[in-house]
Amino acid sequence: MFKVPEHQVAGHQALKGRLGPVVDDSGRFYKPLQSDERGKNEVAFYKSLSSKTESLIPDNIRRFFPVFYGTELVEATDGSGPKPHLVLQNLNAGLKFPSIMDIKIGTRTWYPQASEMYITKCLKKDRESSTVKLGFRLCGLQVYNSKESGYWKPDRKAVAKLSAEDVKMVLRKFVSDEGFDSDHPDCSVASIVLGGPNGILSQLRELKAWFEDQTMYHFYSCSVLMMYDKEKALSGGDPVAEVKMIDFAHVGKGNGVIDHNFLGGLCSLIKFVSDIHEYSLKDSQEKQISYGNGDI
Amino acid sequence: MFKVPEHQVAGHQALKGRLGPVVDDSGRFYKPLQSDERGKNEVAFYKSLSSKTESLIPDNIRRFFPVFYGTELVEATDGSGPKPHLVLQNLNAGLKFPSIMDIKIGTRTWYPQASEMYITKCLKKDRESSTVKLGFRLCGLQVYNSKESGYWKPDRKAVAKLSAEDVKMVLRKFVSDEGFDSDHPDCSVASIVLGGPNGILSQLRELKAWFEDQTMYHFYSCSVLMMYDKEKALSGGDPVAEVKMIDFAHVGKGNGVIDHNFLGGLCSLIKFVSDIHEYSLKDSQEKQISYGNGDI
């Protein structure tokens, strides 16, 4: 009944007898509950989302979070017996060949109340990865290419450290059909996946508007997922692409202050994505012009 | 000809034989050039603002920076002889009784390329002050009260560490005419100074829109000044209030990335200011309603 998720691009994986998440056929995702404060914190966050503060989160924002079905004892994948798991919506269950990018948002991943040891560890990672420079880091991604060649799935550790220029290239490949091995990915699905009222850019901006105002939560070390299915997107599928937020083990109270750390990183990501979108529009206009000339 | 500025709320002061800035009667502000990289960096920034990259900075944004008149040898206030000074516009020269707030923006004041020693020093200050929590810290302020009582000018070191609630109270006092010693400042000039097309909120949002897009500069340890003159504001003065950016010793290149650190902090400040503005509008509506009832 349970199996290892096929399209996990970041986080702990249930491979080689290690502890990791599993999925079932009904579209649910079972995430092992971390045994320390992190596990308690993540359950508390999901409960606060789906119960008492419900009315405080606008409906258009609620859809950015996975549906929460409670916790359940599930056989752990490391053979240690039944363990409590978070039961969540399997976010890519509806996508046949999902292209996915997992981006950890923020110029820092540590929170003010954390221990010195934890802060030192996070700060080191933040400085070694692109977190401090870009305001986010890529935790992993896969891009569907074709039935024959499958997915382009670059090394996780390498993508977390990429420079601004390299991140731009990866984002171009993320919305391309060809050119993964070259410096000229075709960006052929950029306008449909990124643009439009239901595209990724529009969703990221909706999320941003909420972050400019909400002072309930601070999301440390939390990721934004960007997902789409090329075939579905090209055939007018609805939604054409999805933006989701995941990983809430380090969510803290906002105490009347906006999450300026997350918001700054989100704005940085939006600028990157919007540049790729504009680049692709210009590129396709140029192609149209040159085709047009050819016809005359 | 030169004198110590009357209305300096933060930064080094030319008092007790120390080195600090001076002003003259023609509206110029002379800031001693720091002898190390910081001095060179600040001159380079002002030169880049006013010369070669000129066309890249939109006109509506240029007005947020002090006018730069070059550098000049001026007698240092610590008696060490003539020293190079930056010659800048004296920003409050046109204000008779200026209320001023100096706010250092950003969730961190250190830049990725800095030395370990510098980063450790800044990080400590950022964690001890409100920088990490609020995304900014108050470096100093003065609020004009009346000819008799002069200015309310709380201790600099204390205001830098204030909590979110305390910052809200200081911001209320900043736009009040009475109530500095109580928990009920009257916020009587809030709507005129903060609101409207030329008010502080509108200017901060204009600056924010630029920061969402510009990838030229990263402004570490830079301050936003908010200034107004109560009498001028109340008598329909133009401008009713001014927002300026100052202190560019640690400005670095953006390298194709937006300044997510500054932008996050600026958004946090905007949320605080807009909350005070809304609070004052609601407050004045309630007063009107209760006066109205009294008339009936």
Chai-1 contact restraints between the chains, C-beta under 6 A:
chainA,res_idxA,chainB,res_idxB,connection_type,confidence,min_distance_angstrom,max_distance_angstrom,comment,restraint_id
A,T107,B,H260,contact,1.0,0.0,6.0,A-B,restraint_1
A,T107,B,N261,contact,1.0,0.0,6.0,A-B,restraint_2
A,P112,B,V132,contact,1.0,0.0,6.0,A-B,restraint_3
A,P112,B,K133,contact,1.0,0.0,6.0,A-B,restraint_4
A,V132,B,P112,contact,1.0,0.0,6.0,A-B,restraint_5
A,K133,B,P112,contact,1.0,0.0,6.0,A-B,restraint_6
A,L134,B,V257,contact,1.0,0.0,6.0,A-B,restraint_7
A,G135,B,H260,contact,1.0,0.0,6.0,A-B,restraint_8
A,A164,B,G256,contact,1.0,0.0,6.0,A-B,restraint_9
A,A164,B,V257,contact,1.0,0.0,6.0,A-B,restraint_10
A,E212,B,C267,contact,1.0,0.0,6.0,A-B,restraint_11
A,G256,B,A164,contact,1.0,0.0,6.0,A-B,restraint_12
A,V257,B,L134,contact,1.0,0.0,6.0,A-B,restraint_13
A,V257,B,A164,contact,1.0,0.0,6.0,A-B,restraint_14
A,I258,B,S268,contact,1.0,0.0,6.0,A-B,restraint_15
A,I258,B,K271,contact,1.0,0.0,6.0,A-B,restraint_16
A,H260,B,T107,contact,1.0,0.0,6.0,A-B,restraint_17
A,H260,B,G135,contact,1.0,0.0,6.0,A-B,restraint_18
A,H260,B,G264,contact,1.0,0.0,6.0,A-B,restraint_19
A,H260,B,G265,contact,1.0,0.0,6.0,A-B,restraint_20
A,H260,B,C267,contact,1.0,0.0,6.0,A-B,restraint_21
A,H260,B,S268,contact,1.0,0.0,6.0,A-B,restraint_22
A,N261,B,T107,contact,1.0,0.0,6.0,A-B,restraint_23
A,N261,B,G264,contact,1.0,0.0,6.0,A-B,restraint_24
A,L263,B,G264,contact,1.0,0.0,6.0,A-B,restraint_25
A,L263,B,C267,contact,1.0,0.0,6.0,A-B,restraint_26
A,G264,B,H260,contact,1.0,0.0,6.0,A-B,restraint_27
A,G264,B,N261,contact,1.0,0.0,6.0,A-B,restraint_28
A,G264,B,L263,contact,1.0,0.0,6.0,A-B,restraint_29
A,G264,B,G264,contact,1.0,0.0,6.0,A-B,restraint_30
A,G265,B,H260,contact,1.0,0.0,6.0,A-B,restraint_31
A,C267,B,E212,contact,1.0,0.0,6.0,A-B,restraint_32
A,C267,B,H260,contact,1.0,0.0,6.0,A-B,restraint_33
A,C267,B,L263,contact,1.0,0.0,6.0,A-B,restraint_34
A,S268,B,I258,contact,1.0,0.0,6.0,A-B,restraint_35
A,S268,B,H260,contact,1.0,0.0,6.0,A-B,restraint_36
A,K271,B,I258,contact,1.0,0.0,6.0,A-B,restraint_37
